Amino acid sequence: MPMPADRPTDASTSARHTTDAATARRIVDLVAESFDPFLAVAGASEDGPDRWTVAIHFRDPPNETAVRALVALAAGPDAANALTFETIEPKDWVKASLAGLTPVEAGRFVVHGAHDRARIARNRIGIEIEAGLAFGTGHHGTTRGCLLALDRIAKLARNRPRTVLDLGTGTGVLAIAAARALRRRIVASDIDPVAVATATANARLNGAGAS
């Protein structure tokens, strides 16, 4: 299958066929035996009673004739002819998922992405979080509950905490919220190096960390 000149080199190709469970298993096993897993992988998902869809994902555009011949060995010529091929264009899935996240309101706090930065009211404490590969966009119930509790604590005239530890900080959202609301030095930690880097960047972005 020729690659169009304007197609990104990191686009991939998938081939699909719907069949019964036993046939799906034979196709998946034969693909695993015939291809380097770095070049092609196959899997099957159940769509109904004894109805399974096999998906074969190729890193590079495959030889369709050869793939159909392989499927014919496992499932017969009808299945080989029914195989459908599709080009999958590259996509920034992290960016796409974050773009669909709505701001989280918890007391005075509003946790949001960069796409909602201009929509945060001046009387709210906006916390801009880009999660990337770290955990914590504020949408989890426990995170929002902690933000609500922190907001109540921050309003106390007396007995406000002098020190705060955010253990397992993830994106740093709670540490940033504490720093912004309490104006205290906050200690945040995580065992995941990606989370540490993400939280550090988010703290600087929100004016809650060292520049």
C-alpha positions as CSV (number, residue, x, y, z in Angstrom):
1,M,0.0,0.0,0.0
2,P,1.7,3.2,-1.1
3,M,2.1,6.0,1.4
4,P,0.7,9.4,0.3
5,A,3.4,12.1,0.1
6,D,1.6,14.3,2.6
7,R,1.0,11.6,5.2
8,P,3.0,11.9,8.4
9,T,5.7,9.2,8.8
10,D,4.5,8.3,12.3
11,A,1.0,7.5,11.1
12,S,0.1,3.8,11.5
13,T,-2.2,1.3,9.9
14,S,-4.8,-1.1,11.4
15,A,-6.6,-4.1,9.9
16,R,-9.9,-5.3,11.4
17,H,-12.2,-8.3,11.1
18,T,-15.2,-9.5,13.1
19,T,-15.6,-13.2,13.7
20,D,-16.2,-15.8,16.4
21,A,-14.0,-16.3,19.5
22,A,-12.1,-19.4,18.2
23,T,-11.2,-17.8,14.9
24,A,-10.2,-14.5,16.5
25,R,-7.8,-16.4,18.7
26,R,-6.3,-18.2,15.7
27,I,-5.7,-14.9,13.9
28,V,-4.2,-13.2,16.9
29,D,-1.9,-16.2,17.6
30,L,-0.8,-16.4,13.9
31,V,0.0,-12.7,13.8
32,A,2.1,-13.0,17.0
33,E,4.0,-15.9,15.4
34,S,4.5,-14.2,12.1
35,F,5.5,-10.6,13.0
36,D,8.0,-8.9,15.1
37,P,6.0,-7.3,18.0
38,F,7.8,-4.0,17.3
39,L,6.3,-4.0,13.8
40,A,2.8,-5.4,14.3
41,V,0.5,-6.5,17.2
42,A,-2.9,-8.0,17.2
43,G,-5.7,-8.1,19.8
44,A,-9.4,-9.1,20.0
45,S,-12.3,-7.5,21.8
46,E,-15.7,-9.0,22.5
47,D,-18.6,-7.2,20.8
48,G,-21.4,-9.6,21.6
49,P,-22.3,-13.2,22.1
50,D,-19.5,-15.1,20.3
51,R,-18.7,-12.0,18.3
52,W,-15.2,-10.7,18.5
53,T,-13.4,-8.0,16.5
54,V,-9.7,-8.6,15.7
55,A,-7.5,-5.5,15.3
56,I,-4.0,-5.8,13.9
57,H,-1.9,-2.6,14.3
58,F,1.1,-2.1,12.0
59,R,3.8,0.5,12.7
60,D,4.5,0.8,8.9
61,P,2.1,0.4,6.0
62,P,1.8,-3.4,5.5
63,N,1.6,-5.5,2.3
64,E,-2.2,-6.0,2.2
65,T,-2.0,-9.0,0.0
66,A,0.4,-10.7,2.4
67,V,-1.7,-9.9,5.4
68,R,-4.9,-11.2,3.7
69,A,-3.0,-14.4,2.9
70,L,-2.0,-14.8,6.5
71,V,-5.6,-14.2,7.7
72,A,-6.8,-16.8,5.2
73,L,-4.6,-19.4,6.8
74,A,-6.3,-18.9,10.1
75,A,-9.9,-17.9,9.1
76,G,-10.4,-18.8,5.4
77,P,-10.6,-16.7,2.2
78,D,-13.9,-15.1,3.1
79,A,-12.4,-13.6,6.2
80,A,-9.3,-12.5,4.4
81,N,-11.4,-10.7,1.7
82,A,-13.6,-9.0,4.4
83,L,-10.5,-7.6,6.2
84,T,-10.6,-3.8,6.3
85,F,-7.6,-1.5,6.4
86,E,-7.5,1.9,8.0
87,T,-4.9,4.6,8.3
88,I,-4.6,6.1,11.8
89,E,-3.1,9.6,11.8
90,P,-0.9,10.6,14.8
91,K,-2.6,12.4,17.6
92,D,-1.6,14.0,20.8
93,W,-3.9,12.1,23.1
94,V,-2.8,13.8,26.3
95,K,-3.6,17.2,24.8
96,A,-6.9,16.0,23.4
97,S,-8.0,14.5,26.7
98,L,-7.0,17.7,28.7
99,A,-8.9,19.9,26.2
100,G,-12.1,18.0,27.1
101,L,-11.7,18.5,30.8
102,T,-13.9,21.2,32.3
103,P,-12.6,23.3,35.2
104,V,-13.2,21.9,38.7
105,E,-14.6,24.2,41.3
106,A,-14.0,23.5,44.9
107,G,-14.7,26.4,47.3
108,R,-12.6,29.4,46.1
109,F,-10.4,27.1,44.1
110,V,-10.8,26.5,40.4
111,V,-8.5,23.8,38.9
112,H,-8.3,24.4,35.1
113,G,-6.2,23.8,32.0
114,A,-4.5,26.4,29.9
115,H,-7.5,26.4,27.5
116,D,-9.7,27.9,30.3
117,R,-7.1,30.4,31.7
118,A,-8.9,33.5,30.6
119,R,-12.3,32.3,32.0
120,I,-11.3,32.2,35.7
121,A,-12.9,35.0,37.8
122,R,-10.6,37.4,39.6
123,N,-12.1,36.5,43.0
124,R,-11.3,32.8,42.6
125,I,-8.0,31.0,43.2
126,G,-7.2,29.6,39.8
127,I,-4.8,26.7,39.7
128,E,-3.6,25.8,36.2
129,I,-2.7,22.2,35.9
130,E,-1.4,20.3,32.9
131,A,-1.3,16.7,34.0
132,G,0.7,15.2,31.3
133,L,1.7,11.7,32.5
134,A,1.2,12.5,36.2
135,F,-1.9,11.9,38.3
136,G,-4.1,14.8,39.3
137,T,-6.3,17.2,37.4
138,G,-8.7,17.8,40.3
139,H,-11.5,15.8,38.8
140,H,-11.1,12.9,41.2
141,G,-13.6,13.1,44.1
142,T,-10.8,12.8,46.8
143,T,-8.9,15.6,45.3
144,R,-11.9,17.9,45.2
145,G,-12.8,16.9,48.8
146,C,-9.3,17.9,49.9
147,L,-9.6,21.2,48.1
148,L,-12.9,21.9,49.9
149,A,-11.4,21.0,53.2
150,L,-8.4,23.2,52.6
151,D,-10.6,26.1,51.6
152,R,-12.4,25.9,54.9
153,I,-9.2,25.6,56.9
154,A,-7.7,28.6,55.1
155,K,-10.6,30.7,56.2
156,L,-10.0,30.1,59.9
157,A,-8.7,33.1,61.8
158,R,-6.9,30.9,64.3
159,N,-5.2,27.6,64.3
160,R,-4.2,27.7,60.7
161,P,-1.5,25.1,59.9
162,R,2.1,26.3,60.0
163,T,3.4,23.5,57.9
164,V,1.8,21.3,55.2
165,L,3.0,18.0,53.7
166,D,1.6,16.8,50.4
167,L,2.7,13.2,50.2
168,G,2.3,11.6,46.8
169,T,1.8,15.0,45.2
170,G,1.2,13.9,41.6
171,T,0.7,17.1,39.6
172,G,1.1,19.2,42.8
173,V,-2.5,20.5,42.7
174,L,-3.0,20.2,46.5
175,A,0.4,21.6,47.4
176,I,-0.1,24.6,45.1
177,A,-3.6,25.2,46.5
178,A,-2.1,25.2,50.1
179,A,0.7,27.5,49.1
180,R,-1.7,30.0,47.4
181,A,-4.3,29.9,50.2
182,L,-2.2,29.7,53.3
183,R,0.9,31.6,52.2
184,R,3.1,29.0,53.9
185,R,6.1,27.0,52.8
186,I,4.8,23.6,51.6
187,V,6.6,20.3,51.3
188,A,5.5,18.1,48.4
189,S,7.0,14.8,47.5
190,D,6.5,11.8,45.2
191,I,8.4,8.6,44.3
192,D,7.6,9.0,40.6
193,P,10.3,11.2,38.8
194,V,7.7,12.2,36.1
195,A,5.3,13.4,38.8
196,V,8.1,15.4,40.5
197,A,9.0,17.1,37.3
198,T,5.4,17.8,36.5
199,A,4.6,19.1,40.0
200,T,7.7,21.4,39.9
201,A,6.7,22.8,36.5
202,N,3.1,23.4,37.7
203,A,4.3,25.0,40.9
204,R,6.3,27.5,39.0
205,L,3.5,28.1,36.5
206,N,1.2,29.0,39.4
207,G,3.7,31.2,41.3
208,A,3.9,28.6,44.1
209,G,7.5,27.4,43.5
210,A,11.0,28.5,43.0
211,S,11.6,30.2,39.7
